[in-house]
Amino acid sequence: MVTRVVPSVCCHDCGGSCPLNIYVENERIVKIEARDLGIPALRPCARGLLYHYRVHHPDRLQYPMKRAGERGEGKFVRISWDEALSEIAAQLTRIRDIYGPAAIFNQTMSGSLAQLHSLTLTPRFLNMAGGHGQRWGGASFQGGFFGSMATYGRTDTGNDRADLLNSRMIFLWGCNPAESIFSTETRWYLLQAKERGTRIVCVDPRLTETASTLASQWVPIRPGTDAAMLVAMAYVILEHGLQDQAFLDKHTVGFDMFRDYVTGEEEGIAKTPEWAEKITGVPAATIRQLALEYATSKPAAILAGWAPGRTSRGEQYHRLTATLQAMTGNIGLRGGAAAGLDMNFGILPVETTASKDYSLDIYGFILSMLSNPVSQDKPLHEYAVEGIRDHTIDRVNFTKIWDAELRGKVGGYYSDIKMTYIAGGNPICQAPMSNQGAQALKKLEFVVVHEMFLTPTAKFADILLPVCSWCERNDIRFAWMFGHYAMYANKAIEPLYETKTDLQIFTELASKLGIHGYNDRTEDEWLQLFAAQHGIPDYEAFKANSFHKQESPEPWVTFQSQIKEPERYPFPTPSGKIEIYCQRIADFNRHEALPPIPKYVEGWEGVNDALAEQYPLQLITTHPPKSVHSQYQNIPWVRDIEPHAVWINPLDAKARNIRNGDRVKVFNDRGIISLAVKVTSRIMPGVVCIYEGAWYAPDASGVDQGGCANVLIKGDHSPGGALCSNSALVQIEKA
């Protein structure tokens, strides 16, 4: 039997971008292995190595289907591709002509992070079809996006992970790269740094795999209070005169006002470690020790994970990580970090300059070339802050899409939504308020879903279209973050059954609607264009080797040019400097929880909320270690390796007469979910954890037996637009 070995790359939205060898026999993938590129940091995890279990799963959708029962029942009948696409074209035209293009909403998400076959295909099509309703904000990093734009004027604030070898001290703050990856190279360089003697501190409510294997010290902290600890660390640094005043005077604006807030000159309350201990649960002595170590361990890095930013005041945490790095002069310095969003989109376009932001060049079809007609000439949304988060009144925040679909103009939204298009996403499971989501999808006039499986969201489709996996198409994948490399995802097998790529589907739909120019290149021509744009000199060799690295004599350090030559390379902020005080936020002046200097601002559903009497446990919803969001939830080995459960501290379990393995109910005013319990001292008292991504499965009484954490998450956002998936209060009882 002939075995083909196909070089490829994992295209999941999992935090990595890992090289793979795909072994094929008789057009069936028999195994996937790590591909050795001579770069020890590039090692895939189980998500990529076992992807063929998804490709050849017996429940793969095989042909187009039309709803046969009530929406949400999951009953369908088989139809032809021509029938399916004709129905979609007819309904899209009808709804657009009767209600206007804003009645058609795009709910596509990041099912693939490849360059061509990506989430940008949907808005490109809908824009060319007349426009559509669209969201602002997202599930991942909106707090960090806002904080970095306010502070630096850019979002690409992360250094190459290789630069961690130059650090003397590293904070992993709400950051768990041993499980959530956060760039494939991160774990390897952290391990090397640890072996060199670098102090690594993990600040996290859970003793994660990262904390247990890489950290010198674990600091458990109450969710949503990270900003208070950072402010108290600033107090200690000022108390001992350890700030880099020369750096602050030269490169920042507004530090004096921040100092007055920290010392108590502004409000009469000094932000001491004792003040912070009452808020965070972190002992004052620990805060002092860490602040002094940090301020005297230059160069030091804060890797600002995104989890603390997914809280009701998450942008303050991100702004404060940047402020502390500025206070200690650790920005633009080898071994330091800019913190903030702590992101960099890997390989850069050919025309890169020291001061240009390429953070939006993550996907293939550049949307600026095809603006949405619905948004043209519209005024800014009330939550927009010009130059930081520019979005118009027609846009709906990610957390409020279900509410917008249910209430429309009566609820104050721009339009009455009648149709939604979902390609590459499972929002019933991935967006907050899952129960509300089920109501919203039932109310709409038409729902289209592209999927590989009959997911909880797919059950609500009127037309359900079967799509290819990333093993059944060609594409390019750039490093998820930090590593300046690209990989070619060679097609391993021909598309199974009647499946098509999203690009094929939209190309055929465009033809039915008389749209010209949607896809004016072949797949290979698109990929060759992307390769050329990113400085890959020999496209055919790139395809054959499936790898290109943008060589650099030294690891990339963000803002190095701005610090070395500030007159030549100013920060892209109005002041040209790091803005600890942000005048743009001050001018906004429409939200008291969004101060112009970074502060600790108490959020909703924290430990001091009045709701805590009824729901005394703080819920965090973390990424599962063996699956990608809601992908892999139907693969048996995932459930067997680590059964879905709610983590609870032994003290909280004992108070509720709960034992490890018991079936429990987790609930609040938004809903009830049922799942097993994991009693463990690896989570701090008062906090419980449920992995996100579980498949929503309500029973006849409305209790979700799938254990979907988003049933319990509030459908509201932080002032900067962040999903608040770590700001929820719950109670737990035996089922």
C-alpha positions in Angstrom: 0.0 0.0 0.0 1.4 3.4 -1.0 1.6 6.0 1.7 1.8 9.6 0.9 3.3 12.1 3.4 1.9 15.5 2.9 3.6 18.5 4.6 1.1 20.8 6.2 0.2 23.0 9.2 -2.5 23.1 11.8 -5.0 25.8 11.0 -6.9 25.9 14.3 -7.7 29.1 16.2 -5.9 27.6 19.2 -3.0 29.9 19.9 -0.5 27.9 17.7 0.5 27.4 14.2 2.3 24.0 14.1 4.1 22.0 11.4 2.5 18.6 10.6 3.2 15.6 8.4 -0.1 14.1 7.2 0.0 10.4 6.2 -2.5 9.3 3.6 -3.4 5.8 2.3 -6.1 5.3 -0.3 -7.4 8.9 0.2 -7.7 8.3 3.9 -5.6 10.1 6.6 -4.1 7.3 8.7 -2.0 9.4 11.1 -0.6 12.9 11.7 2.8 13.5 13.1 5.0 16.4 14.1 7.1 17.7 11.2 10.7 18.3 12.2 11.9 21.6 10.8 15.0 21.8 12.9 13.3 24.3 15.2 12.8 22.7 18.6 10.2 25.3 19.6 7.8 24.3 16.9 6.0 21.2 18.4 2.3 20.5 17.8 -0.1 19.3 20.5 -2.9 16.7 20.5 -5.3 19.2 18.8 -3.3 18.9 15.5 -2.0 15.4 15.9 -5.5 13.9 16.2 -7.3 16.1 13.7 -8.0 13.1 11.4 -10.5 12.0 14.0 -12.5 15.0 13.0 -11.9 14.6 9.2 -13.1 10.9 9.2 -15.7 11.2 12.0 -18.8 9.1 11.1 -21.0 12.1 11.9 -19.5 14.4 9.3 -22.1 16.3 7.3 -22.1 14.9 3.8 -24.5 16.9 1.7 -26.6 20.0 1.8 -29.8 19.9 3.9 -32.9 21.8 4.5 -34.7 22.1 7.8 -37.6 19.6 8.1 -38.8 20.2 11.7 -39.0 23.1 14.1 -35.9 25.3 14.1 -33.6 23.9 16.8 -34.9 20.3 16.6 -32.1 19.3 14.3 -34.3 17.6 11.7 -33.3 17.9 8.1 -33.8 16.5 4.6 -31.2 16.1 1.9 -31.3 18.5 -1.0 -29.0 19.3 -3.9 -26.4 22.0 -4.0 -28.3 23.9 -6.6 -31.5 23.8 -4.5 -29.6 25.0 -1.4 -27.8 27.9 -3.0 -30.9 29.0 -4.9 -32.8 29.1 -1.7 -30.1 31.1 0.1 -29.9 33.5 -2.9 -33.7 34.0 -3.0 -34.0 34.6 0.8 -31.0 36.9 0.9 -32.5 39.0 -1.9 -36.0 39.0 -0.4 -34.8 40.1 3.0 -32.5 42.7 1.6 -35.1 44.2 -0.6 -37.9 44.3 2.0 -35.9 45.2 5.2 -32.6 46.5 3.9 -29.1 45.0 4.0 -28.7 45.7 7.7 -31.3 43.0 8.4 -28.8 40.4 7.3 -26.3 39.8 10.1 -22.9 38.2 9.8 -22.2 35.8 12.8 -19.2 34.0 11.2 -16.4 33.3 13.7 -12.8 32.0 13.6 -13.2 28.3 12.7 -10.0 28.6 10.7 -7.1 31.0 11.0 -5.7 30.3 7.6 -5.0 33.1 5.1 -7.5 32.4 2.3 -10.1 30.1 3.7 -10.9 32.3 6.7 -13.6 34.3 8.4 -13.2 37.2 6.0 -14.9 35.3 3.2 -18.4 35.9 4.6 -18.2 39.7 5.0 -16.5 40.0 1.5 -19.5 38.2 0.0 -22.2 40.1 2.0 -20.5 43.5 1.3 -20.6 42.7 -2.4 -24.3 41.6 -2.1 -25.3 45.0 -0.8 -24.0 45.1 2.8 -24.9 43.5 6.1 -25.2 44.0 9.9 -21.9 43.3 11.7 -20.5 43.2 15.1 -17.8 45.1 17.0 -15.7 43.6 19.7 -15.1 39.9 19.9 -14.6 36.9 22.2 -10.8 37.0 22.5 -8.9 40.2 23.2 -11.1 43.3 23.0 -10.0 44.6 26.5 -6.4 44.3 25.4 -7.1 45.9 22.0 -8.7 48.9 23.6 -6.0 49.2 26.3 -3.1 49.0 23.8 -4.7 51.4 21.4 -5.2 53.9 24.2 -1.7 53.5 25.5 0.5 52.9 22.5 -1.8 53.7 19.5 -1.0 50.1 18.2 -2.0 46.6 19.1 1.1 44.7 18.0 2.9 45.1 21.4 4.5 41.7 21.8 8.2 40.8 21.5 9.5 37.6 19.8 9.3 34.8 22.3 13.0 34.1 21.8 13.6 37.4 23.6 12.3 35.8 26.9 15.8 34.3 27.2 17.0 37.8 27.9 14.6 38.3 30.8 15.6 38.1 34.5 12.0 37.9 35.7 8.8 37.0 33.9 5.2 37.4 35.0 2.7 35.1 33.4 -0.4 37.1 34.3 -3.6 35.2 33.5 -1.5 33.4 30.9 -1.4 29.6 30.5 0.7 28.7 27.5 1.3 25.1 28.6 -2.4 24.5 27.6 -3.7 27.4 25.6 -0.4 27.7 23.6 -0.3 31.5 23.1 2.1 31.0 20.2 3.7 27.7 19.6 7.2 28.8 20.7 6.1 30.3 24.0 6.3 27.1 26.1 9.7 26.1 24.8 11.3 29.5 25.4 9.8 29.7 28.9 11.3 26.3 29.7 14.7 27.5 28.4 14.4 30.6 30.5 13.5 28.6 33.6 16.5 26.4 33.1 18.7 29.5 32.9 17.4 30.6 36.3 14.9 33.2 35.3 12.2 33.8 37.9 8.7 33.0 36.6 5.6 34.1 38.5 2.1 32.9 37.6 -0.8 35.1 38.7 -4.0 33.1 38.2 -7.0 31.9 40.2 -6.0 28.3 39.2 -2.8 26.3 39.6 -2.6 25.7 35.9 -0.3 23.3 34.1 1.9 26.4 33.3 2.0 27.4 37.0 2.8 23.8 38.1 5.5 23.1 35.6 7.1 26.5 34.8 6.6 28.9 37.7 8.8 29.6 40.6 5.7 31.0 42.4 1.9 30.8 42.0 -0.2 33.8 43.1 -3.9 33.0 43.3 -6.0 36.1 42.8 -9.8 36.8 42.7 -11.1 37.2 39.2 -11.6 40.8 38.0 -9.2 42.3 40.6 -5.9 42.1 38.8 -5.8 45.8 38.3 -5.9 46.4 42.0 -2.8 44.2 42.5 -1.0 46.0 39.7 -1.8 49.4 41.2 -0.5 48.3 44.6 2.7 47.1 43.0 3.0 50.6 41.5 2.6 52.0 45.0 5.5 49.9 46.4 7.7 50.9 43.5 7.0 54.6 44.2 7.4 54.1 47.9 10.9 52.9 47.4 11.8 55.3 44.6 12.4 52.5 42.1 10.6 53.9 39.1 12.7 54.8 36.0 11.9 58.5 36.1 14.1 59.4 33.2 12.2 56.9 31.0 8.9 58.2 32.2 9.9 61.9 31.6 11.1 61.2 28.1 8.7 58.6 26.7 5.3 59.0 28.6 2.6 61.5 29.3 0.4 61.6 32.3 2.5 59.8 34.9 2.1 62.6 37.5 -1.7 62.1 37.5 -1.3 58.3 37.8 1.1 58.8 40.7 -1.4 61.1 42.5 -4.0 58.3 42.1 -1.7 55.6 43.4 -0.4 57.6 46.4 -3.9 58.8 47.4 -3.3 62.5 46.5 -6.3 62.3 44.1 -8.9 60.4 46.1 -7.5 60.4 49.6 -6.9 56.6 49.5 -3.4 55.3 49.2 -3.3 52.2 47.0 -1.2 50.2 49.4 -0.7 46.4 49.4 -3.0 46.3 52.4 -5.7 48.1 50.4 -5.2 45.6 47.5 -5.2 42.5 49.8 -8.9 43.2 50.8 -9.8 43.3 47.1 -7.7 40.6 45.5 -7.2 38.1 48.3 -3.4 38.3 47.6 -1.5 38.9 50.9 0.0 42.3 51.2 3.4 40.8 51.9 3.3 38.9 48.6 2.4 42.0 46.7 5.4 43.9 48.3 7.8 41.0 47.7 6.8 40.7 44.0 6.9 44.5 43.4 10.4 44.9 44.8 11.7 41.8 42.9 10.1 43.1 39.7 11.5 46.6 40.0 15.0 45.4 40.8 15.2 42.6 38.2 15.5 44.6 35.0 15.0 43.4 32.3 11.6 42.0 33.4 8.7 41.0 31.3 4.9 40.9 31.9 3.2 38.5 29.5 -0.3 39.9 29.7 -2.7 37.0 29.2 -6.1 37.8 27.8 -8.2 36.1 30.6 -8.1 39.1 33.0 -9.1 41.3 30.2 -12.3 39.3 29.7 -13.9 40.9 32.7 -16.3 43.8 33.3 -13.4 46.3 33.6 -10.8 44.3 31.6 -9.2 47.2 29.7 -7.9 48.6 33.0 -5.8 45.5 33.6 -4.2 45.7 30.1 -3.5 49.4 30.5 -1.9 48.8 33.9 0.4 46.1 32.7 1.7 48.6 30.1 2.0 51.3 32.8 4.1 49.1 35.1 6.4 48.2 32.3 6.8 51.9 31.5 7.4 52.7 35.2 10.4 50.3 35.3 11.7 51.2 31.8 11.2 47.7 30.4 9.6 48.8 27.1 11.7 48.6 23.9 14.3 46.8 25.9 15.7 43.3 25.3 14.2 41.0 27.9 11.5 43.5 28.7 8.0 43.7 27.2 5.4 46.3 26.3 2.6 44.1 27.8 -0.8 45.6 27.0 -2.3 43.2 24.5 1.0 41.3 24.2 0.4 40.3 20.7 2.3 40.4 17.4 1.0 38.8 14.2 4.1 37.0 13.2 5.5 37.4 9.7 5.2 40.9 8.5 4.6 42.4 5.0 7.5 43.4 2.9 7.2 47.1 3.4 7.4 46.9 7.3 8.7 50.1 9.0 9.5 50.6 12.6 6.3 52.7 13.2 3.7 51.0 11.1 1.0 48.8 12.7 0.3 45.6 10.7 -1.9 44.0 13.4 -4.9 43.9 11.0 -3.1 41.9 8.3 -3.9 38.6 9.9 -6.3 37.3 7.2 -6.2 37.1 3.5 -9.0 39.2 1.9 -8.2 42.8 3.0 -11.6 44.1 4.0 -10.6 47.8 3.6 -10.8 47.2 -0.1 -14.5 46.3 0.2 -16.2 48.5 2.8 -19.6 47.6 4.1 -22.3 49.8 2.5 -24.4 49.7 5.6 -21.7 51.5 7.7 -20.9 54.2 5.2 -21.5 57.7 6.4 -22.9 56.5 9.7 -22.0 58.4 13.0 -19.9 56.7 15.6 -21.5 54.3 18.2 -22.0 55.7 21.7 -19.2 53.3 22.9 -16.8 54.3 20.2 -13.7 56.2 21.3 -12.3 57.9 18.2 -8.9 56.7 17.2 -9.1 53.7 19.6 -12.3 51.9 18.9 -14.0 53.4 15.8 -17.3 51.7 15.1 -20.5 53.1 13.7 -24.0 53.0 15.1 -25.1 50.1 12.9 -22.7 47.7 14.7 -23.6 45.4 17.5 -21.2 44.3 20.2 -20.4 40.6 20.2 -22.0 40.1 23.6 -25.4 41.7 22.6 -26.0 40.0 19.2 -28.8 37.7 20.6 -30.5 40.7 22.3 -30.3 42.7 19.0 -31.8 39.8 17.1 -34.6 39.5 19.6 -35.4 43.2 20.1 -34.1 45.1 17.1 -35.0 48.8 16.8 -37.4 48.6 19.8 -34.3 47.7 21.9 -32.4 50.7 20.6 -30.4 48.8 17.9 -29.9 50.1 14.4 -32.0 47.5 12.6 -34.4 44.6 12.9 -32.4 41.5 12.1 -34.2 39.0 10.0 -31.4 36.7 8.7 -28.1 35.5 10.0 -25.2 33.9 8.2 -22.8 31.6 10.2 -19.8 30.2 8.5 -17.0 28.9 10.7 -18.6 29.3 14.1 -20.8 27.8 16.8 -22.2 30.9 18.6 -24.8 29.1 20.6 -21.9 27.6 22.5 -19.3 30.4 22.1 -21.3 33.6 22.7 -22.8 34.5 26.1 -26.4 33.9 27.1 -26.9 30.6 25.3 -30.6 30.3 26.3 -31.2 33.7 24.9 -29.4 32.7 21.7 -31.7 29.8 21.2 -34.7 32.1 21.4 -33.1 34.6 19.0 -32.3 32.0 16.3 -35.9 30.7 16.5 -37.2 34.2 15.9 -35.3 34.9 12.8 -36.8 34.5 9.3 -33.8 32.7 7.8 -30.6 31.1 9.1 -27.7 29.7 7.1 -24.9 27.6 8.6 -21.7 26.2 7.0 -20.5 23.3 9.2 -18.7 19.9 9.4 -21.0 18.6 12.1 -24.6 19.0 13.4 -23.5 21.3 16.2 -26.0 23.0 18.6 -25.9 26.1 16.3 -26.3 24.0 13.2 -29.5 22.6 14.5 -31.1 26.0 14.1 -30.2 26.3 10.4 -32.8 26.6 7.6 -30.1 25.6 5.1 -27.1 23.6 6.4 -24.1 23.3 4.1 -21.3 20.7 4.5 -17.8 22.2 4.4 -14.3 20.9 4.0 -11.8 20.5 6.7 -8.4 22.2 6.4 -7.0 18.9 5.2 -9.1 19.1 2.1 -7.9 22.4 0.7 -4.7 24.4 0.1 -3.9 27.5 2.2 -1.2 29.5 3.9 -0.8 29.9 7.6 1.3 32.5 9.2 2.7 32.2 12.8 -0.2 32.8 15.1 1.9 35.4 17.0 5.5 36.3 17.5 7.4 33.8 15.3 8.1 35.3 11.8 7.4 32.2 9.7 4.8 31.0 7.2 3.7 27.5 6.4 1.9 26.1 3.4 -1.1 23.9 4.2 -1.0 21.4 1.4 -4.3 19.6 0.6 -3.9 16.1 1.9 -7.0 14.5 0.4 -9.8 15.5 -1.9 -13.0 16.8 -0.3 -15.1 14.0 1.1 -18.7 13.4 0.2 -20.4 16.5 -1.3 -18.4 19.0 0.8 -17.2 22.3 -0.6 -14.9 25.0 0.7 -16.4 28.2 2.0 -14.7 30.0 -0.9 -16.4 27.7 -3.4 -19.8 28.2 -1.7 -19.6 32.0 -1.8 -18.2 32.0 -5.3 -21.3 30.0 -6.5 -23.6 32.1 -4.5 -22.1 35.3 -6.0 -22.8 33.9 -9.4 -26.4 33.2 -8.6 -26.8 36.8 -7.4 -25.0 38.2 -10.4 -22.1 39.5 -8.4 -18.9 39.9 -10.4 -15.4 39.9 -9.0 -16.0 38.1 -5.7 -13.4 35.5 -6.6 -11.4 36.7 -9.6 -8.4 34.3 -9.0 -7.8 30.6 -8.6 -7.0 29.3 -5.2 -3.3 29.0 -6.2 -3.3 32.6 -7.6 -4.6 33.9 -4.3 -2.0 32.1 -2.3 0.8 33.1 -4.6 -0.4 36.7 -4.1 -0.3 36.4 -0.3 3.1 34.8 -0.4 4.5 37.7 -2.6 2.9 40.3 -0.3 4.8 38.8 2.6 8.2 38.5 1.0 8.3 34.8 0.2 10.6 34.7 -2.8 10.1 31.2 -4.3 6.4 30.2 -4.2 6.9 26.7 -5.7 9.7 25.9 -3.2 7.5 27.2 -0.4 4.7 24.9 -1.5 7.1 21.9 -1.6 8.8 22.6 1.7 5.7 24.1 3.3 7.9 26.4 5.3 9.4 29.9 5.1 11.1 31.8 7.9 11.7 35.5 7.8 15.3 35.6 9.0 16.3 38.3 11.5 19.7 38.8 13.1 18.0 39.3 16.5 14.6 38.7 18.1 12.1 41.3 17.3 11.6 43.8 20.2 8.5 45.9 19.8 9.0 49.7 20.2 12.8 49.4 20.2 13.0 52.1 17.5 10.5 54.4 19.4 12.7 54.2 22.5 16.0 54.6 20.8 15.0 57.3 18.3 11.8 58.9 19.6 12.0 61.9 17.3 12.3 59.7 14.2 9.9 57.0 15.3 7.2 58.5 17.6 4.4 56.3 19.0 1.3 56.5 16.9 -0.6 58.4 19.6 -1.7 62.0 19.5 1.2 62.9 21.8 3.7 60.7 20.0 4.4 59.1 23.4 3.2 56.3 25.7 -0.1 57.7 27.0 -0.6 56.8 30.7 -3.1 59.7 30.6 -5.2 59.3 27.5 -6.9 62.5 26.3 -9.0 60.6 23.8 -10.7 58.7 26.7 -11.1 62.0 28.6 -12.8 63.6 25.6 -15.1 60.5 25.4 -16.3 61.2 28.9 -19.4 59.0 28.6 -18.6 56.2 31.0 -17.5 56.6 34.6 -15.8 53.2 34.5 -13.5 54.3 31.7 -11.1 56.9 33.4 -8.4 58.6 31.3 -5.6 57.1 33.5 -5.6 53.4 34.3 -7.2 52.6 37.7 -8.8 49.7 39.5 -12.5 50.2 38.9 -14.8 47.6 40.6 -16.8 45.7 38.1 -20.1 43.9 38.2 -20.6 40.4 39.5 -17.4 40.4 41.6 -17.0 39.3 45.2 -18.5 42.6 46.6 -21.6 42.6 44.3 -24.9 42.4 46.1 -25.7 39.3 44.0 -22.9 37.5 45.9 -25.4 36.8 48.8 -27.4 34.6 46.4 -24.6 33.5 44.1 -21.4 33.5 46.2 -19.0 31.7 43.8 -17.1 33.6 41.1 -17.0 31.7 37.8 -14.1 31.7 35.3 -14.4 30.0 31.9 -11.0 28.9 30.6 -9.8 27.2 27.4 -10.0 23.4 27.4 -6.5 21.8 27.1 -7.5 19.2 24.5 -10.0 20.9 22.3 -10.4 24.2 20.4 -13.3 26.1 21.7 -16.3 23.9 20.7 -14.4 21.8 18.3 -13.5 18.2 19.3 -16.4 18.2 21.8 -17.9 15.2 19.8 -14.7 13.2 19.8 -14.8 10.5 22.4 -11.1 10.5 23.4 -11.5 14.2 24.4 -14.2 13.4 26.9 -12.3 10.3 28.2 -9.0 12.1 28.8 -10.6 14.8 30.9 -14.3 14.6 31.5 -16.1 17.9 31.5 -16.5 19.1 35.0 -16.7 22.2 37.2 -13.6 22.8 39.3 -14.3 23.7 43.0 -12.0 24.1 46.0 -12.4 21.5 48.8 -13.5 24.1 51.3 -16.4 25.2 49.0 -17.3 21.6 48.2 -17.4 20.6 51.9 -19.7 23.5 52.7 -22.1 22.2 50.0 -21.7 18.5 50.9 -20.3 17.8 47.4 -17.8 15.1 46.6 -15.5 14.6 43.7 -17.4 13.2 40.7 -20.9 14.2 42.0 -23.3 15.5 39.4 -24.2 19.1 40.3 -26.2 22.0 39.1 -24.4 25.3 38.5 -26.8 28.2 38.2 -27.7 31.9 38.3 -30.5 34.1 37.0 -29.5 33.3 33.4 -29.8 29.6 33.5 -28.9 26.2 34.9 -26.3 23.8 33.7 -25.6 20.2 34.9 -22.2 18.5 34.9 -19.8 16.6 37.1 -17.7 18.3 39.8 -13.9 18.2 40.2 -12.9 18.9 43.8 -9.4 20.2 43.7 -7.1 22.5 45.7 -5.7 23.7 42.4 -8.4 26.5 42.4 -8.7 29.1 45.1 -11.6 29.2 47.5 -14.6 31.2 46.3 -13.8 30.6 42.6 -15.1 27.8 40.3 -13.9 27.0 36.8 -15.8 25.5 33.8 -14.0 25.0 30.4 -15.7 26.9 27.6 -16.8 25.2 24.4 -19.1 22.4 25.8 -22.1 21.7 23.5 -25.4 23.2 24.7 -28.0 20.5 25.2 -31.0 21.7 27.2 -33.5 19.1 28.4 -37.3 19.5 28.5 -37.1 21.5 31.7 -34.5 23.9 30.2 -31.5 22.6 32.2 -28.5 22.4 30.0 -27.1 18.8 30.3 -24.1 19.7 28.2 -22.5 21.9 30.8 -22.2 24.9 28.4 -20.6 27.7 30.5 -22.0 30.5 28.3 -25.5 29.7 29.6 -24.3 31.5 32.8 -22.4 34.5 31.3 -23.9 37.9 31.2 -24.7 39.4 27.8 -23.0 42.7 28.3 -19.5 44.1 27.7 -16.9 46.2 29.4 -16.7 49.9 28.6 -14.0 49.1 26.0 -16.1 46.3 24.5 -14.7 43.1 26.0 -16.6 39.9 26.5 -16.9 39.4 30.2 -16.6 35.6 30.4 -14.7 35.8 33.7 -17.2 38.1 35.5 -20.1 35.9 36.6 -21.5 34.8 40.0 -23.0 31.4 40.4 -24.2 28.9 43.0 -23.6 25.1 43.0 -25.9 22.4 44.4 -26.0 18.6 44.0 -28.1 17.7 41.0 
